[in-house]
Amino acid sequence: MILYSRNDCPLCEDVEESLLKLNIKYTFVDIDTDEKLVQKYHVRIPVLVNSIKQELYWPFEEQELKDFSQN
């Protein structure tokens, strides 16, 4: 699972807390390190991408997150 995010993003921090709570492994990617990512996700973060390249955009509930992580 990849979490596209940026530093100092309260919504992103909430998602990280949920991922930790649900024991879902993820990789944090700061979109500000890549201009293409900024263009793609600028106002859409936090965004999760699962192993089959599906994207899950905020807002979502923990159950949605859990189901999404199964893919």
N, C-alpha and C positions, 0 to 999 in steps of 0.2 A: 504494500500500500504506500502510495506517495501522498503527502500532504503539501500542496502548494499554498504558500503562506508568505507572510513577511513579518519582520520583527515589529514589536509594538502594535500588534493587531489583537484586540481583546476577543473578537469572535474566533480567531485562529487559536488563541490560548484555550478557549472553551472546548474547541474540537480536540485539541491535544489532551486535555484533561479527560475527555470522554474516551479517547483512544487508549489512554493509560488505564483508566477504570475498567474498560472492557478487555484489557490485555491484548490489544491489537497492535501488532508490530507495524511500524511505519517509518518512512524516511521523510525528513523535513527538507523541503526545497524552498529557499528564499527567492521569490520571483524577482526581487530587486537586483539579483546578480546576473540576470539575463534579460536583455531588452525584448527579445521575442516573448518571453514569459510575461513580462510586464504588459505588453500589448495584448496578449491572449487573456490574461487573468486579472488585470488591473483592478477592476471594481467587483470582481466575482469571487474573490477569495473569502473564506477558505474553500478550497476545492480538493477533493480526494480522487485519486485514480487507483483502481484496483488492478489485480493481476491480468485481467482481460481487457484492460484499457478503457473501461467504462468510467465516466466521470460523475461525481456526486457533488452537487453545489449546495451551499448553505442557502436556506435553512433546512435542517433535517433533524429528526429525533434519534435518540440512541438506538432504538430498534431498527430504524432504517440503516443506520451505520453498521450495526451488527450484521444485518442481512447482506448489506453491500460488501462487507469484508469477506463473506463466504465465497465470493466469486474470484 
